[in-house]
Amino acid sequence: MNASDPPRPERSRGARGPRPARGERTVLAGARTALAGILAALVLAATACTAPPLNADAYLHDARQTTVDLLSAARTGILVAELAEDDRAFQPYLEVSAKDVEESARSLTDTFGALQPPTPELDGLRDELTDLSDATVHDLSALRIALRRGNADGVVEASEKLHETASALVDLRKELR
């Protein structure tokens, strides 16, 4: 500081700087409130995604819906395989479609797997659906890899396995009605 600089105002010990104007304080308080609200919503959403069903009916509903959604994913994989076998679609489209449906099936598997059966009688259903979920993801993964490598035999094999898994999912869906 040289002699021509204006004098600085004195700060008291522990002061963090000049106090913000009234309008600035309102904005800062609003930002803090918004941040707290967003964090609270995220925590609630994260815990709501994996909350166990409260009763057997809710669990059966979740199992039915997961079965239908997995069947849709398996059938989409079969369609992608048929398009590849008949050379009726561009390779990038087939690869992206296989990747997307695999990710969807993986998400379904993770979501249902996080649910706890409310009664011991439903443990068998959980085991069966979890096994079919894993098989669907595995078969879709095999399809994606075969498509990526240009392995026509691998695509046919993955399609056959997806047909088997889809058939088992149809049977389970009938049982759950």
C-alpha positions as CSV (number, residue, x, y, z in Angstrom):
1,M,0.0,0.0,0.0
2,N,1.5,3.3,-1.0
3,A,0.6,6.8,0.1
4,S,-1.8,7.5,-2.8
5,D,-4.1,4.5,-2.1
6,P,-7.2,5.3,-0.2
7,P,-7.3,4.0,3.4
8,R,-8.9,0.6,3.9
9,P,-11.8,0.3,6.3
10,E,-10.9,-1.3,9.6
11,R,-12.1,-4.9,10.0
12,S,-12.9,-6.3,13.4
13,R,-11.3,-9.5,14.4
14,G,-13.1,-12.6,13.1
15,A,-15.0,-10.6,10.4
16,R,-15.4,-12.6,7.1
17,G,-15.7,-9.5,5.0
18,P,-18.3,-7.0,4.2
19,R,-21.9,-8.0,4.8
20,P,-23.9,-8.7,1.6
21,A,-26.6,-6.3,0.7
22,R,-30.2,-7.2,1.7
23,G,-31.0,-8.5,-1.8
24,E,-27.9,-10.6,-2.0
25,R,-28.7,-12.2,1.4
26,T,-32.1,-13.2,0.1
27,V,-30.5,-14.8,-3.0
28,L,-28.0,-16.7,-0.9
29,A,-30.6,-17.9,1.5
30,G,-32.8,-19.0,-1.4
31,A,-29.9,-20.9,-3.0
32,R,-29.1,-22.7,0.3
33,T,-32.8,-23.6,0.7
34,A,-33.0,-24.9,-2.9
35,L,-29.8,-26.9,-2.4
36,A,-31.2,-28.4,0.9
37,G,-34.5,-29.2,-0.9
38,I,-32.7,-30.9,-3.8
39,L,-30.5,-33.0,-1.4
40,A,-33.6,-34.0,0.6
41,A,-35.4,-35.1,-2.6
42,L,-32.4,-37.1,-3.8
43,V,-32.2,-38.9,-0.4
44,L,-36.0,-39.7,-0.5
45,A,-35.8,-40.8,-4.2
46,A,-32.8,-43.1,-3.5
47,T,-34.5,-44.8,-0.5
48,A,-37.9,-45.0,-2.3
49,C,-36.3,-47.0,-5.2
50,T,-35.3,-49.9,-3.0
51,A,-38.0,-49.9,-0.3
52,P,-39.3,-53.4,0.3
53,P,-43.0,-54.0,-0.6
54,L,-45.2,-53.8,2.4
55,N,-47.2,-57.0,1.7
56,A,-47.4,-60.1,-0.5
57,D,-49.8,-58.5,-3.0
58,A,-47.4,-55.7,-3.7
59,Y,-44.5,-58.1,-4.1
60,L,-46.5,-60.2,-6.5
61,H,-47.4,-57.1,-8.5
62,D,-43.7,-56.2,-8.7
63,A,-42.8,-59.7,-9.8
64,R,-45.5,-59.7,-12.5
65,Q,-44.4,-56.3,-13.8
66,T,-40.7,-57.4,-13.8
67,T,-41.6,-60.6,-15.7
68,V,-43.5,-58.7,-18.3
69,D,-40.7,-56.2,-18.7
70,L,-38.0,-58.9,-18.9
71,L,-40.1,-60.7,-21.5
72,S,-40.2,-57.5,-23.6
73,A,-36.4,-57.2,-23.3
74,A,-35.9,-60.8,-24.4
75,R,-38.2,-60.4,-27.3
76,T,-36.5,-57.2,-28.4
77,G,-33.2,-59.1,-28.3
78,I,-34.7,-61.8,-30.5
79,L,-35.9,-59.2,-32.9
80,V,-32.5,-57.6,-33.0
81,A,-30.9,-61.1,-33.7
82,E,-33.4,-61.8,-36.5
83,L,-32.6,-58.4,-38.1
84,A,-28.9,-59.2,-37.9
85,E,-29.4,-62.8,-39.3
86,D,-31.4,-61.5,-42.3
87,D,-29.1,-58.5,-42.8
88,R,-32.1,-56.1,-42.5
89,A,-30.5,-53.4,-40.4
90,F,-27.3,-51.4,-40.2
91,Q,-24.7,-52.8,-37.8
92,P,-24.5,-49.7,-35.6
93,Y,-28.3,-49.8,-35.1
94,L,-28.1,-53.4,-34.1
95,E,-25.3,-52.9,-31.6
96,V,-26.9,-49.9,-30.0
97,S,-30.3,-51.6,-29.8
98,A,-28.6,-54.7,-28.2
99,K,-26.7,-52.5,-25.7
100,D,-29.8,-50.5,-24.7
101,V,-32.0,-53.6,-24.2
102,E,-29.2,-55.2,-22.1
103,E,-29.0,-52.2,-19.9
104,S,-32.7,-52.1,-19.5
105,A,-32.8,-55.8,-18.4
106,R,-29.9,-55.2,-16.1
107,S,-31.7,-52.3,-14.4
108,L,-34.8,-54.5,-14.0
109,T,-32.7,-57.3,-12.5
110,D,-31.1,-54.9,-10.0
111,T,-34.4,-53.3,-9.0
112,F,-36.2,-56.6,-8.4
113,G,-33.2,-58.2,-6.8
114,A,-33.2,-55.4,-4.2
115,L,-36.7,-56.3,-3.1
116,Q,-37.1,-58.5,-0.1
117,P,-39.9,-61.1,-0.2
118,P,-42.3,-60.2,2.6
119,T,-43.0,-63.9,3.4
120,P,-41.0,-67.1,3.2
121,E,-43.5,-68.5,0.8
122,L,-42.4,-66.0,-1.8
123,D,-38.7,-66.9,-1.6
124,G,-39.1,-69.5,-4.4
125,L,-40.6,-66.9,-6.7
126,R,-37.8,-64.5,-5.9
127,D,-35.2,-67.3,-6.7
128,E,-37.0,-68.2,-10.0
129,L,-37.4,-64.7,-11.2
130,T,-33.9,-63.7,-10.2
131,D,-32.5,-66.7,-12.2
132,L,-34.6,-65.7,-15.2
133,S,-33.5,-62.1,-14.9
134,D,-29.8,-63.1,-14.8
135,A,-30.3,-65.4,-17.8
136,T,-32.0,-62.6,-19.8
137,V,-29.1,-60.2,-19.0
138,H,-26.5,-62.9,-19.9
139,D,-28.2,-63.8,-23.2
140,L,-28.6,-60.2,-24.2
141,S,-24.9,-59.6,-23.3
142,A,-23.9,-62.6,-25.4
143,L,-26.0,-61.1,-28.3
144,R,-24.3,-57.7,-27.9
145,I,-20.8,-59.2,-27.9
146,A,-21.6,-61.4,-30.9
147,L,-23.0,-58.5,-32.9
148,R,-19.9,-56.3,-32.0
149,R,-17.6,-59.1,-33.2
150,G,-19.5,-59.8,-36.3
151,N,-20.0,-63.4,-35.1
152,A,-23.0,-64.7,-37.0
153,D,-22.9,-68.1,-35.2
154,G,-22.8,-66.3,-31.8
155,V,-25.9,-64.2,-32.8
156,V,-27.8,-67.4,-33.7
157,E,-26.8,-69.0,-30.4
158,A,-27.8,-66.0,-28.4
159,S,-31.1,-65.9,-30.2
160,E,-31.8,-69.5,-29.3
161,K,-31.0,-68.9,-25.7
162,L,-33.2,-65.8,-25.7
163,H,-36.1,-67.9,-27.1
164,E,-35.6,-70.4,-24.2
165,T,-35.5,-67.6,-21.6
166,A,-38.6,-65.9,-23.2
167,S,-40.5,-69.2,-23.1
168,A,-39.7,-69.6,-19.4
169,L,-40.8,-66.0,-18.7
170,V,-44.1,-66.6,-20.5
171,D,-44.6,-69.7,-18.3
172,L,-43.9,-67.6,-15.2
173,R,-46.2,-64.9,-16.3
174,K,-49.0,-67.4,-16.7
175,E,-48.3,-68.7,-13.2
176,L,-48.5,-65.2,-11.7
177,R,-51.9,-64.3,-13.2
